[in-house]
Amino acid sequence: MSAIQGLMSAYAPDTSDREAALARARGYPYAIPGRSYHWHGGQVSDFDPAKTAGRTPVLAVGSNQSPEQLTRKFGHIATWEIPVQRCALAGFDVVYSAHIARYGSVPAMLQAALGTTVTLFVNWLDEQQLDAMHETELSHGNYYYGRLDDVAVRLEDGGTLDIVHGYFSRRGHVTQDGDGVALATVPAENRTRPARDCGQMLAQVQQRIDPDHDLDAFIIRLIEDEGFRQTVIAALMHDAVPFGAPYAIVEG
């Protein structure tokens, strides 16, 4: 079995430990460092800009910013190294996408936000890693892989990018009172939207979809029952707002 073939089984959700499954759902997007770093087989060390050479810069807007999630996805491939560089992206924010991950979280999406500058990371991926990341991001029909042109990305080391790749929601963002809901755990300057952590967002979704039942049971059912999860996604998409900036679709 190749590294990529083994990836999805290594990343699969597990509800045999109910508390762990609930913590994983609520904990999204997991711990995000306050500086650039180098991920290597589950370990984190200092960022080295020289190691970005020849790699594709891919915006990480949700859990792909977190060493924990990179380890969950790729930690079984001991030789892999990923430079992960902190950055600021002007004119955008990170909000909740109108879908539910198979591990029970409400995932993130990038959204246009005039006057807002959001703090994100760039995953610098080689060709094999990009293929593997596609497996985790594109295989369930939630995102396109695309390219943003003429953007202002300020890297932590002072460098800039005006072109960057990323994953863009096919579902649009969840709406509350006519607007999106930002991820409270992703910092941004001049944010105008309300912000929630994922636990709060799941409670909001539960109150909208299934207010008469227990929240923990609702989350576990999202993980275990594919048909129910798709029903919830369809309800969230009913008034979702699509990505509001031009981008070129590369794959998806």
C-alpha positions in Angstrom: 0.0 0.0 0.0 1.4 3.4 -1.0 1.6 6.4 1.3 -1.4 8.1 -0.4 -3.4 4.8 -0.6 -3.1 4.5 3.2 -3.9 8.1 3.9 -7.7 8.0 4.1 -7.8 5.0 6.5 -5.3 6.8 8.7 -7.5 9.9 8.7 -10.8 8.1 9.3 -13.1 9.1 12.2 -13.6 6.8 15.1 -16.4 7.0 17.7 -15.4 4.0 19.7 -14.1 6.6 22.2 -17.2 8.9 22.4 -15.5 11.6 24.4 -12.5 11.7 22.0 -14.8 11.9 19.0 -16.8 14.8 20.5 -13.6 16.6 21.4 -12.3 16.2 17.9 -15.5 17.6 16.4 -15.6 20.6 18.8 -11.8 21.2 18.7 -11.6 22.2 15.1 -9.4 23.8 13.7 -7.2 22.6 16.6 -4.1 24.3 18.1 -2.6 26.8 15.7 1.0 28.1 16.4 1.7 31.7 16.7 4.6 31.6 14.2 5.8 29.7 11.1 7.1 26.2 11.7 8.5 23.1 9.9 6.4 19.9 10.2 8.3 16.6 9.8 6.6 13.3 10.5 4.5 14.6 13.3 7.3 16.7 14.9 7.6 20.5 14.7 10.8 22.5 14.4 11.9 26.0 13.3 10.8 27.2 9.9 13.5 27.3 7.2 12.5 29.4 4.2 15.1 27.6 2.0 13.0 24.5 2.2 10.1 26.1 0.4 12.1 26.0 -2.9 10.3 24.2 -5.7 7.0 23.8 -3.7 3.5 25.1 -4.3 2.2 27.6 -1.8 -1.3 26.5 -0.7 -3.3 28.6 1.7 -4.3 26.8 4.9 -7.5 28.4 6.2 -8.8 25.8 8.6 -7.2 22.8 10.3 -4.4 22.5 7.8 -2.8 25.3 9.8 -2.5 23.0 12.7 0.4 20.5 13.3 -2.1 18.2 15.0 -4.2 17.9 11.8 -1.2 17.6 9.6 -0.1 14.7 11.8 -3.5 13.2 11.7 -3.5 13.3 7.9 0.2 12.5 7.1 1.9 11.4 10.3 2.0 7.8 9.1 4.5 9.0 6.4 7.6 9.4 8.5 9.8 11.0 5.7 7.5 13.8 4.8 8.4 17.4 5.6 6.1 20.4 5.1 7.2 24.0 5.6 4.2 25.9 7.1 4.6 29.7 6.9 2.4 32.2 8.8 1.0 35.0 6.7 -1.5 37.8 6.5 -4.1 38.0 3.7 -5.8 41.3 3.0 -9.4 41.5 1.9 -10.5 38.1 3.2 -11.7 36.4 6.3 -12.3 32.7 7.3 -15.9 31.6 7.9 -17.8 28.4 8.4 -18.6 26.4 5.3 -22.1 25.1 4.8 -21.1 21.5 5.2 -20.2 19.0 8.0 -16.9 17.1 8.0 -17.2 13.3 8.4 -15.6 13.7 11.8 -18.4 16.0 12.9 -16.9 19.5 12.7 -18.2 22.5 10.7 -15.2 23.2 8.5 -13.7 26.5 7.4 -13.8 28.3 4.1 -12.2 31.5 2.8 -14.5 34.4 2.1 -14.1 37.9 0.7 -14.2 40.6 3.4 -13.5 44.1 2.4 -11.2 45.9 4.9 -10.4 42.7 6.9 -6.9 41.1 7.1 -6.9 37.5 8.3 -3.9 35.7 9.7 -3.4 32.3 8.0 -0.6 29.9 7.0 0.8 28.7 3.7 1.5 25.0 3.4 4.4 24.6 1.0 3.7 21.3 -0.7 5.7 19.1 -3.1 3.9 17.3 -5.9 3.2 14.1 -3.9 2.0 16.0 -0.9 -0.3 18.1 -3.0 -1.8 14.9 -4.4 -2.3 13.6 -0.9 -3.8 16.9 0.3 -6.3 16.7 -2.6 -7.4 13.3 -1.3 -8.4 14.9 2.0 -9.9 18.0 0.6 -11.5 17.1 -2.8 -12.7 13.5 -2.4 -16.1 14.4 -0.7 -17.1 17.2 -3.1 -16.9 20.0 -0.6 -14.1 22.1 -2.2 -12.5 23.1 -5.4 -8.7 23.5 -5.7 -8.0 26.8 -7.3 -5.7 29.8 -7.6 -6.1 33.4 -6.4 -4.4 36.0 -8.6 -3.6 39.6 -7.7 -3.9 39.1 -3.9 -1.9 40.6 -1.1 -0.3 37.9 1.0 2.3 39.1 3.5 4.6 36.3 4.7 5.9 36.4 8.2 9.5 36.8 7.1 8.5 40.0 5.2 8.2 38.4 1.7 5.0 38.7 -0.3 2.9 36.6 -2.7 0.4 37.9 -5.2 -0.6 34.4 -6.4 -1.6 31.6 -4.1 -3.4 28.3 -4.4 -6.1 27.1 -2.0 -9.3 25.1 -1.4 -12.5 27.0 -2.1 -15.9 25.8 -0.8 -18.4 24.5 -3.3 -21.0 24.8 -0.6 -20.9 28.5 0.3 -20.8 29.7 3.9 -23.3 29.1 6.7 -25.5 32.2 7.3 -26.7 33.7 10.5 -28.8 36.9 10.3 -27.8 37.1 6.6 -24.1 37.0 7.1 -21.3 34.4 7.6 -19.9 33.4 10.9 -16.1 33.7 11.3 -13.9 31.2 13.1 -13.1 32.8 16.5 -9.8 30.8 16.7 -8.5 32.3 13.5 -7.3 35.9 14.2 -8.2 38.8 11.9 -8.0 42.6 11.9 -11.1 44.7 11.3 -13.4 41.7 11.4 -17.0 42.7 11.1 -18.8 39.3 11.1 -19.7 37.6 14.4 -17.2 34.9 15.5 -17.8 31.5 17.1 -15.6 28.6 18.0 -16.6 25.2 16.5 -18.3 24.0 19.6 -20.5 27.1 19.5 -21.1 26.7 15.8 -22.2 23.1 16.2 -24.6 24.1 18.9 -26.0 26.8 16.5 -26.4 24.2 13.7 -28.1 21.8 16.1 -30.6 24.4 17.3 -31.4 25.2 13.6 -31.7 21.5 12.5 -32.6 19.4 15.5 -33.4 21.5 18.6 -35.3 18.9 20.5 -32.4 16.5 20.9 -29.1 16.3 22.9 -26.2 18.1 21.3 -23.7 15.4 22.0 -26.0 12.8 20.4 -26.5 15.2 17.4 -22.7 15.4 16.9 -22.2 11.6 17.2 -25.0 11.1 14.6 -23.3 13.5 12.3 -20.2 11.3 12.4 -21.9 7.9 12.2 -24.9 8.5 9.9 -23.9 9.6 6.4 -27.5 10.0 5.3 -28.2 12.3 8.3 -25.1 14.3 7.7 -26.1 14.9 4.0 -29.5 16.0 5.1 -27.9 18.6 7.5 -25.6 19.7 4.7 -28.6 20.2 2.4 -30.3 22.3 5.0 -27.3 24.5 5.6 -26.8 25.0 1.9 -30.4 26.3 1.5 -29.3 29.9 2.2 -25.6 29.6 1.9 -23.5 32.3 0.2 -20.9 31.3 -2.3 -17.3 32.4 -2.3 -17.3 36.1 -3.3 -14.0 36.6 -5.1 -12.8 35.6 -8.6 -10.5 32.6 -8.7 -9.4 30.1 -11.2 -10.5 26.5 -10.6 -7.6 24.1 -11.2 -9.2 20.9 -10.0 -12.2 19.5 -8.2 
